[in-house]
Amino acid sequence: MKKEIFIYYKKLIIKGLYFEAHEYLESYWRKFKKNTKEYYFFKIFIQLAALFYKIKKQNNLKGAKKIIKNLYKNIYHFTKFFTFL
């Protein structure tokens, strides 16, 4: 996993370009096999960008709540790859 991918993602988030950050990471996420730690890792950050977009750009708390539920599930699946958690 390249550090540069997340440096650029962070720059987009800081600029408030949440939708663009979501789309940017999604282009990498699609390359990963489902149910792998990389798949869930990217999915979590994609959903965080979507969550910021729903809250900050759309003021859509109902939509944000749906994303939070899915985010929780993906964090749970991601942590299953680590025995110390």
PAROZA-774471 format. One record per atom (N, C-alpha, C): residue number from 1; atom name; z, x, y. Coordinates in steps of 0.05 Angstrom, whole numbers, plus 5000, padded with zeros to 4 digits. Layout:
N
nr=NUM | atom=CA | up=Z | east=X | north=Y
...
! end
This chain:
85
nr=1 | atom=N | up=5000 | east=5017 | north=4977
nr=1 | atom=CA | up=5000 | east=5000 | north=5000
nr=1 | atom=C | up=5000 | east=5018 | north=5025
nr=2 | atom=N | up=4982 | east=5013 | north=5043
nr=2 | atom=CA | up=4979 | east=5030 | north=5066
nr=2 | atom=C | up=4997 | east=5021 | north=5089
nr=3 | atom=N | up=5011 | east=5040 | north=5099
nr=3 | atom=CA | up=5029 | east=5035 | north=5122
nr=3 | atom=C | up=5014 | east=5024 | north=5146
nr=4 | atom=N | up=4990 | east=5033 | north=5150
nr=4 | atom=CA | up=4974 | east=5025 | north=5173
nr=4 | atom=C | up=4969 | east=4995 | north=5174
nr=5 | atom=N | up=4967 | east=4983 | north=5151
nr=5 | atom=CA | up=4963 | east=4954 | north=5149
nr=5 | atom=C | up=4986 | east=4940 | north=5164
nr=6 | atom=N | up=5010 | east=4948 | north=5158
nr=6 | atom=CA | up=5033 | east=4934 | north=5169
nr=6 | atom=C | up=5039 | east=4943 | north=5198
nr=7 | atom=N | up=5030 | east=4966 | north=5205
nr=7 | atom=CA | up=5033 | east=4975 | north=5234
nr=7 | atom=C | up=5015 | east=4957 | north=5251
nr=8 | atom=N | up=4991 | east=4952 | north=5242
nr=8 | atom=CA | up=4973 | east=4934 | north=5257
nr=8 | atom=C | up=4983 | east=4905 | north=5257
nr=9 | atom=N | up=4993 | east=4896 | north=5234
nr=9 | atom=CA | up=5005 | east=4869 | north=5232
nr=9 | atom=C | up=5028 | east=4867 | north=5253
nr=10 | atom=N | up=5045 | east=4887 | north=5254
nr=10 | atom=CA | up=5067 | east=4886 | north=5273
nr=10 | atom=C | up=5057 | east=4885 | north=5302
nr=11 | atom=N | up=5036 | east=4900 | north=5308
nr=11 | atom=CA | up=5025 | east=4899 | north=5335
nr=11 | atom=C | up=5015 | east=4871 | north=5342
nr=12 | atom=N | up=5002 | east=4858 | north=5323
nr=12 | atom=CA | up=4993 | east=4831 | north=5328
nr=12 | atom=C | up=5016 | east=4811 | north=5332
nr=13 | atom=N | up=5037 | east=4814 | north=5316
nr=13 | atom=CA | up=5061 | east=4797 | north=5319
nr=13 | atom=C | up=5074 | east=4801 | north=5346
nr=14 | atom=N | up=5077 | east=4826 | north=5354
nr=14 | atom=CA | up=5090 | east=4832 | north=5380
nr=14 | atom=C | up=5073 | east=4820 | north=5403
nr=15 | atom=N | up=5047 | east=4820 | north=5401
nr=15 | atom=CA | up=5030 | east=4809 | north=5422
nr=15 | atom=C | up=5029 | east=4778 | north=5421
nr=16 | atom=N | up=5042 | east=4766 | north=5401
nr=16 | atom=CA | up=5042 | east=4737 | north=5398
nr=16 | atom=C | up=5017 | east=4726 | north=5385
nr=17 | atom=N | up=5002 | east=4744 | north=5372
nr=17 | atom=CA | up=4978 | east=4736 | north=5358
nr=17 | atom=C | up=4984 | east=4729 | north=5329
nr=18 | atom=N | up=4999 | east=4708 | north=5325
nr=18 | atom=CA | up=5010 | east=4701 | north=5299
nr=18 | atom=C | up=4988 | east=4693 | north=5279
nr=19 | atom=N | up=4970 | east=4676 | north=5289
nr=19 | atom=CA | up=4948 | east=4667 | north=5272
nr=19 | atom=C | up=4931 | east=4691 | north=5263
nr=20 | atom=N | up=4925 | east=4709 | north=5282
nr=20 | atom=CA | up=4909 | east=4732 | north=5275
nr=20 | atom=C | up=4923 | east=4750 | north=5255
nr=21 | atom=N | up=4949 | east=4753 | north=5259
nr=21 | atom=CA | up=4965 | east=4769 | north=5240
nr=21 | atom=C | up=4964 | east=4757 | north=5212
nr=22 | atom=N | up=4966 | east=4731 | north=5211
nr=22 | atom=CA | up=4964 | east=4716 | north=5185
nr=22 | atom=C | up=4937 | east=4721 | north=5172
nr=23 | atom=N | up=4916 | east=4718 | north=5187
nr=23 | atom=CA | up=4889 | east=4722 | north=5176
nr=23 | atom=C | up=4884 | east=4751 | north=5168
nr=24 | atom=N | up=4894 | east=4769 | north=5183
nr=24 | atom=CA | up=4891 | east=4798 | north=5178
nr=24 | atom=C | up=4903 | east=4805 | north=5151
nr=25 | atom=N | up=4929 | east=4797 | north=5146
nr=25 | atom=CA | up=4942 | east=4803 | north=5121
nr=25 | atom=C | up=4929 | east=4788 | north=5098
nr=26 | atom=N | up=4921 | east=4764 | north=5103
nr=26 | atom=CA | up=4909 | east=4748 | north=5082
nr=26 | atom=C | up=4884 | east=4761 | north=5070
nr=27 | atom=N | up=4869 | east=4776 | north=5086
nr=27 | atom=CA | up=4846 | east=4790 | north=5076
nr=27 | atom=C | up=4853 | east=4811 | north=5055
nr=28 | atom=N | up=4877 | east=4823 | north=5058
nr=28 | atom=CA | up=4886 | east=4842 | north=5038
nr=28 | atom=C | up=4899 | east=4828 | north=5014
nr=29 | atom=N | up=4915 | east=4808 | north=5020
nr=29 | atom=CA | up=4930 | east=4793 | north=5000
nr=29 | atom=C | up=4912 | east=4782 | north=4978
nr=30 | atom=N | up=4889 | east=4772 | north=4986
nr=30 | atom=CA | up=4870 | east=4760 | north=4966
nr=30 | atom=C | up=4861 | east=4780 | north=4944
nr=31 | atom=N | up=4864 | east=4805 | north=4949
nr=31 | atom=CA | up=4855 | east=4826 | north=4930
nr=31 | atom=C | up=4875 | east=4830 | north=4907
nr=32 | atom=N | up=4900 | east=4820 | north=4911
nr=32 | atom=CA | up=4921 | east=4825 | north=4891
nr=32 | atom=C | up=4921 | east=4803 | north=4870
nr=33 | atom=N | up=4927 | east=4812 | north=4846
nr=33 | atom=CA | up=4930 | east=4793 | north=4823
nr=33 | atom=C | up=4954 | east=4776 | north=4828
nr=34 | atom=N | up=4952 | east=4750 | north=4821
nr=34 | atom=CA | up=4974 | east=4731 | north=4825
nr=34 | atom=C | up=4998 | east=4740 | north=4809
nr=35 | atom=N | up=5021 | east=4733 | north=4819
nr=35 | atom=CA | up=5047 | east=4738 | north=4806
nr=35 | atom=C | up=5054 | east=4767 | north=4803
nr=36 | atom=N | up=5045 | east=4784 | north=4822
nr=36 | atom=CA | up=5052 | east=4812 | north=4822
nr=36 | atom=C | up=5070 | east=4816 | north=4847
nr=37 | atom=N | up=5085 | east=4838 | north=4847
nr=37 | atom=CA | up=5103 | east=4842 | north=4870
nr=37 | atom=C | up=5087 | east=4846 | north=4895
nr=38 | atom=N | up=5063 | east=4858 | north=4894
nr=38 | atom=CA | up=5046 | east=4861 | north=4917
nr=38 | atom=C | up=5037 | east=4834 | north=4928
nr=39 | atom=N | up=5030 | east=4817 | north=4910
nr=39 | atom=CA | up=5021 | east=4790 | north=4917
nr=39 | atom=C | up=5043 | east=4776 | north=4933
nr=40 | atom=N | up=5067 | east=4776 | north=4923
nr=40 | atom=CA | up=5089 | east=4762 | north=4936
nr=40 | atom=C | up=5098 | east=4777 | north=4962
nr=41 | atom=N | up=5097 | east=4803 | north=4962
nr=41 | atom=CA | up=5104 | east=4818 | north=4986
nr=41 | atom=C | up=5086 | east=4811 | north=5009
nr=42 | atom=N | up=5060 | east=4811 | north=5005
nr=42 | atom=CA | up=5041 | east=4803 | north=5026
nr=42 | atom=C | up=5044 | east=4774 | north=5033
nr=43 | atom=N | up=5048 | east=4757 | north=5013
nr=43 | atom=CA | up=5051 | east=4728 | north=5018
nr=43 | atom=C | up=5074 | east=4722 | north=5037
nr=44 | atom=N | up=5096 | east=4737 | north=5033
nr=44 | atom=CA | up=5120 | east=4733 | north=5050
nr=44 | atom=C | up=5113 | east=4739 | north=5079
nr=45 | atom=N | up=5100 | east=4761 | north=5084
nr=45 | atom=CA | up=5093 | east=4767 | north=5112
nr=45 | atom=C | up=5072 | east=4749 | north=5124
nr=46 | atom=N | up=5054 | east=4739 | north=5107
nr=46 | atom=CA | up=5034 | east=4720 | north=5116
nr=46 | atom=C | up=5048 | east=4694 | north=5125
nr=47 | atom=N | up=5067 | east=4686 | north=5109
nr=47 | atom=CA | up=5082 | east=4661 | north=5115
nr=47 | atom=C | up=5100 | east=4665 | north=5140
nr=48 | atom=N | up=5111 | east=4689 | north=5144
nr=48 | atom=CA | up=5126 | east=4694 | north=5168
nr=48 | atom=C | up=5109 | east=4690 | north=5193
nr=49 | atom=N | up=5084 | east=4701 | north=5192
nr=49 | atom=CA | up=5066 | east=4698 | north=5214
nr=49 | atom=C | up=5060 | east=4668 | north=5219
nr=50 | atom=N | up=5055 | east=4654 | north=5197
nr=50 | atom=CA | up=5050 | east=4625 | north=5199
nr=50 | atom=C | up=5074 | east=4610 | north=5211
nr=51 | atom=N | up=5098 | east=4618 | north=5203
nr=51 | atom=CA | up=5122 | east=4606 | north=5213
nr=51 | atom=C | up=5125 | east=4610 | north=5243
nr=52 | atom=N | up=5120 | east=4635 | north=5252
nr=52 | atom=CA | up=5121 | east=4641 | north=5281
nr=52 | atom=C | up=5101 | east=4624 | north=5296
nr=53 | atom=N | up=5077 | east=4621 | north=5284
nr=53 | atom=CA | up=5056 | east=4605 | north=5297
nr=53 | atom=C | up=5064 | east=4576 | north=5300
nr=54 | atom=N | up=5075 | east=4565 | north=5278
nr=54 | atom=CA | up=5084 | east=4537 | north=5279
nr=54 | atom=C | up=5106 | east=4532 | north=5300
nr=55 | atom=N | up=5124 | east=4551 | north=5302
nr=55 | atom=CA | up=5147 | east=4547 | north=5320
nr=55 | atom=C | up=5139 | east=4554 | north=5349
nr=56 | atom=N | up=5127 | east=4577 | north=5353
nr=56 | atom=CA | up=5123 | east=4587 | north=5380
nr=56 | atom=C | up=5098 | east=4576 | north=5393
nr=57 | atom=N | up=5077 | east=4571 | north=5378
nr=57 | atom=CA | up=5052 | east=4562 | north=5390
nr=57 | atom=C | up=5049 | east=4531 | north=5388
nr=58 | atom=N | up=5059 | east=4519 | north=5367
nr=58 | atom=CA | up=5054 | east=4491 | north=5363
nr=58 | atom=C | up=5080 | east=4474 | north=5367
nr=59 | atom=N | up=5103 | east=4487 | north=5368
nr=59 | atom=CA | up=5128 | east=4473 | north=5369
nr=59 | atom=C | up=5130 | east=4452 | north=5347
nr=60 | atom=N | up=5120 | east=4459 | north=5323
nr=60 | atom=CA | up=5119 | east=4440 | north=5301
nr=60 | atom=C | up=5141 | east=4447 | north=5281
nr=61 | atom=N | up=5164 | east=4435 | north=5285
nr=61 | atom=CA | up=5188 | east=4441 | north=5269
nr=61 | atom=C | up=5185 | east=4430 | north=5241
nr=62 | atom=N | up=5171 | east=4407 | north=5238
nr=62 | atom=CA | up=5167 | east=4396 | north=5211
nr=62 | atom=C | up=5150 | east=4415 | north=5195
nr=63 | atom=N | up=5129 | east=4425 | north=5206
nr=63 | atom=CA | up=5111 | east=4444 | north=5192
nr=63 | atom=C | up=5126 | east=4470 | north=5186
nr=64 | atom=N | up=5143 | east=4478 | north=5205
nr=64 | atom=CA | up=5158 | east=4503 | north=5201
nr=64 | atom=C | up=5177 | east=4500 | north=5178
nr=65 | atom=N | up=5189 | east=4476 | north=5175
nr=65 | atom=CA | up=5208 | east=4471 | north=5153
nr=65 | atom=C | up=5193 | east=4474 | north=5126
nr=66 | atom=N | up=5169 | east=4464 | north=5124
nr=66 | atom=CA | up=5153 | east=4466 | north=5099
nr=66 | atom=C | up=5148 | east=4496 | north=5093
nr=67 | atom=N | up=5141 | east=4511 | north=5113
nr=67 | atom=CA | up=5136 | east=4540 | north=5109
nr=67 | atom=C | up=5161 | east=4554 | north=5100
nr=68 | atom=N | up=5184 | east=4547 | north=5111
nr=68 | atom=CA | up=5209 | east=4559 | north=5103
nr=68 | atom=C | up=5215 | east=4554 | north=5074
nr=69 | atom=N | up=5210 | east=4530 | north=5065
nr=69 | atom=CA | up=5215 | east=4523 | north=5037
nr=69 | atom=C | up=5197 | east=4541 | north=5019
nr=70 | atom=N | up=5172 | east=4544 | north=5026
nr=70 | atom=CA | up=5153 | east=4560 | north=5010
nr=70 | atom=C | up=5161 | east=4590 | north=5012
nr=71 | atom=N | up=5169 | east=4598 | north=5036
nr=71 | atom=CA | up=5177 | east=4625 | north=5040
nr=71 | atom=C | up=5201 | east=4632 | north=5022
nr=72 | atom=N | up=5220 | east=4614 | north=5021
nr=72 | atom=CA | up=5243 | east=4618 | north=5003
nr=72 | atom=C | up=5235 | east=4622 | north=4974
nr=73 | atom=N | up=5216 | east=4606 | north=4965
nr=73 | atom=CA | up=5206 | east=4608 | north=4937
nr=73 | atom=C | up=5193 | east=4635 | north=4932
nr=74 | atom=N | up=5177 | east=4644 | north=4952
nr=74 | atom=CA | up=5163 | east=4669 | north=4948
nr=74 | atom=C | up=5182 | east=4693 | north=4949
nr=75 | atom=N | up=5203 | east=4691 | north=4966
nr=75 | atom=CA | up=5223 | east=4713 | north=4966
nr=75 | atom=C | up=5238 | east=4713 | north=4940
nr=76 | atom=N | up=5244 | east=4690 | north=4929
nr=76 | atom=CA | up=5257 | east=4689 | north=4902
nr=76 | atom=C | up=5239 | east=4702 | north=4881
nr=77 | atom=N | up=5213 | east=4695 | north=4881
nr=77 | atom=CA | up=5195 | east=4707 | north=4861
nr=77 | atom=C | up=5193 | east=4737 | north=4865
nr=78 | atom=N | up=5192 | east=4746 | north=4890
nr=78 | atom=CA | up=5190 | east=4775 | north=4896
nr=78 | atom=C | up=5214 | east=4790 | north=4885
nr=79 | atom=N | up=5238 | east=4779 | north=4889
nr=79 | atom=CA | up=5263 | east=4793 | north=4881
nr=79 | atom=C | up=5265 | east=4795 | north=4851
nr=80 | atom=N | up=5251 | east=4779 | north=4836
nr=80 | atom=CA | up=5252 | east=4781 | north=4806
nr=80 | atom=C | up=5241 | east=4807 | north=4796
nr=81 | atom=N | up=5226 | east=4821 | north=4813
nr=81 | atom=CA | up=5214 | east=4847 | north=4805
nr=81 | atom=C | up=5234 | east=4870 | north=4806
nr=82 | atom=N | up=5258 | east=4864 | north=4817
nr=82 | atom=CA | up=5278 | east=4885 | north=4821
nr=82 | atom=C | up=5303 | east=4878 | north=4806
nr=83 | atom=N | up=5312 | east=4895 | north=4789
nr=83 | atom=CA | up=5336 | east=4889 | north=4772
nr=83 | atom=C | up=5362 | east=4891 | north=4787
nr=84 | atom=N | up=5363 | east=4905 | north=4809
nr=84 | atom=CA | up=5388 | east=4908 | north=4824
nr=84 | atom=C | up=5395 | east=4884 | north=4841
nr=85 | atom=N | up=5378 | east=4864 | north=4843
nr=85 | atom=CA | up=5383 | east=4841 | north=4860
nr=85 | atom=C | up=5393 | east=4818 | north=4843
! end
